[in-house]
Amino acid sequence: MTQQEDSGETALQSKSARKREMTSLQELGERLVSLSESELAQLPITSESLLEAIQQATQIRSHSALRRQRQYIGKLMRTVDAKPIEQALNALHQAKVDDRKRFKQLESLREEVVNRGDQGIELEMRQFPTAERQRLRQFARDIKRESNSGRPPAASRRLFRYLRELADAHS
């Protein structure tokens, strides 16, 4: 029996493949460093040393020291199961993308009410049947009044909050 047969699958993996895997783990570690404390707490990281290394990396300002710390994080990533961490990180990223998309949709709906008046309000009523038509009209009037007088767009913000409440209730 040869040594290659004893070591199993790891010996079958080429040096280039191992290097690609290590590089991908280091890149995953770099993505972890860019997260906030609350986002990091949502991830299934069980290794205390990995968590400490990530938290230390956020404090480092020197470019070369940060590069070394990222390499160290990559080394620590090899000792943990990275799949659940990567899946949770991707889910977190998707949630952010969905939030941005929802925000833009609500902004677009707000602009429809402001720019198109009653037609925009009808669009809102079709999208959110529970919306109060009179309240939407009042928001539109307040927004026009504020823009004509040069005041800050408080009514526009209130309309956006109202639309967000409707969207939350609708979903």
C-alpha positions in Angstrom: 0.0 0.0 0.0 1.4 3.4 -1.0 1.5 6.5 1.1 -0.8 8.2 -1.5 -3.5 5.5 -0.9 -3.1 6.0 2.9 -3.6 9.7 2.8 -6.8 9.4 0.7 -8.4 12.3 -0.9 -6.0 15.0 0.3 -3.1 13.4 -1.6 -5.2 13.4 -4.8 -5.7 17.1 -4.5 -3.0 19.0 -6.5 -0.9 21.7 -4.9 -2.7 24.3 -7.1 -6.1 23.1 -5.9 -5.0 23.3 -2.3 -3.6 26.8 -2.9 -6.9 27.8 -4.5 -8.8 26.5 -1.5 -6.6 28.3 0.9 -7.0 31.5 -1.1 -10.8 31.2 -1.1 -10.7 30.6 2.7 -8.6 33.8 3.1 -11.0 35.7 0.9 -13.9 34.4 3.1 -11.9 35.6 6.1 -11.6 39.1 4.5 -15.3 39.2 3.9 -15.7 38.4 7.6 -13.4 41.3 8.6 -15.6 43.7 6.7 -18.7 42.9 8.7 -20.0 44.8 11.7 -20.1 43.3 15.2 -23.8 42.7 15.0 -23.5 41.0 11.6 -20.6 38.9 12.8 -22.7 37.7 15.8 -25.3 36.3 13.4 -22.8 33.9 11.8 -22.1 30.4 13.1 -18.5 30.9 14.1 -17.6 28.5 16.8 -13.8 29.1 17.0 -12.9 31.7 19.6 -9.5 32.2 18.2 -11.0 33.0 14.8 -13.4 35.5 16.3 -10.6 37.2 18.2 -8.5 37.3 15.0 -11.4 38.9 13.1 -12.0 41.5 15.8 -8.3 42.3 16.0 -8.2 42.8 12.2 -10.8 45.5 12.5 -8.5 47.5 14.8 -5.4 47.3 12.6 -4.6 50.3 10.5 -1.2 49.4 9.1 -1.5 47.9 5.6 1.2 45.3 6.0 0.0 44.3 9.5 -3.5 43.9 8.2 -2.3 41.8 5.3 -0.5 39.5 7.8 -3.6 39.3 10.0 -5.8 38.4 7.0 -3.3 35.6 6.2 -3.6 34.4 9.8 -7.4 34.5 9.5 -7.1 32.4 6.4 -4.9 29.9 8.3 -7.5 29.7 11.1 -10.3 29.3 8.5 -8.6 26.0 7.5 -9.3 24.6 10.9 -13.0 25.2 10.9 -15.9 24.1 8.7 -16.3 27.0 6.4 -19.4 25.9 4.6 -21.9 27.0 7.2 -20.1 30.3 7.7 -20.1 30.9 3.9 -23.8 30.0 3.6 -24.8 32.3 6.5 -22.6 35.1 5.0 -24.3 34.6 1.6 -27.7 34.7 3.3 -26.8 37.9 5.1 -25.6 39.4 1.8 -28.9 38.4 0.1 -30.9 40.0 2.9 -29.0 43.3 2.4 -29.7 43.1 -1.3 -33.4 42.4 -0.7 -33.6 45.4 1.7 -32.0 47.7 -0.8 -34.3 46.5 -3.5 -37.4 47.0 -1.3 -36.1 50.5 -0.3 -35.8 51.5 -3.9 -39.3 50.2 -4.7 -40.7 52.2 -1.9 -38.8 55.3 -3.0 -40.2 54.8 -6.5 -43.8 54.5 -5.1 -43.3 57.6 -3.1 -42.1 59.5 -6.2 -45.2 58.2 -8.1 -47.5 59.8 -5.4 -45.6 63.0 -5.5 -45.2 63.4 -9.2 -48.4 61.9 -10.6 -50.8 63.0 -7.9 -54.1 61.1 -8.1 -52.8 58.6 -10.7 -49.9 57.8 -8.3 -52.4 57.4 -5.4 -54.4 55.0 -7.5 -51.3 53.0 -8.2 -50.6 52.8 -4.4 -54.2 51.7 -3.8 -53.8 48.9 -6.2 -50.5 47.8 -4.7 -51.7 48.2 -1.1 -55.5 47.8 -0.8 -55.4 48.6 2.9 -53.9 52.1 2.2 -56.0 55.1 3.2 -56.7 57.2 0.1 -57.3 60.4 2.1 -54.0 60.0 4.0 -52.1 59.6 0.8 -53.7 62.7 -0.7 -52.8 64.6 2.5 -49.2 63.5 2.2 -49.1 64.6 -1.5 -50.5 68.0 -0.6 -48.1 68.5 2.3 -45.2 67.5 0.1 -46.1 70.1 -2.5 -46.6 72.7 0.1 -43.2 72.0 1.6 -41.4 72.0 -1.7 -43.0 75.3 -2.7 -42.1 77.0 0.5 -38.5 75.5 0.5 -38.9 73.7 3.8 -37.2 70.3 4.6 -39.1 67.3 3.2 -40.7 66.0 6.4 -43.9 65.0 4.7 -42.0 63.0 2.2 -40.3 61.1 5.0 -43.6 60.5 6.7 -45.0 59.2 3.4 -42.1 56.9 3.0 -42.6 55.5 6.6 -46.3 55.0 5.9 -45.5 53.1 2.7 -43.0 51.0 4.6 -45.7 50.2 7.2 -48.0 49.2 4.4 -45.4 47.0 2.8 -44.6 45.3 6.1 -48.3 44.7 6.7 -48.8 43.4 3.2 -46.0 40.9 3.4 
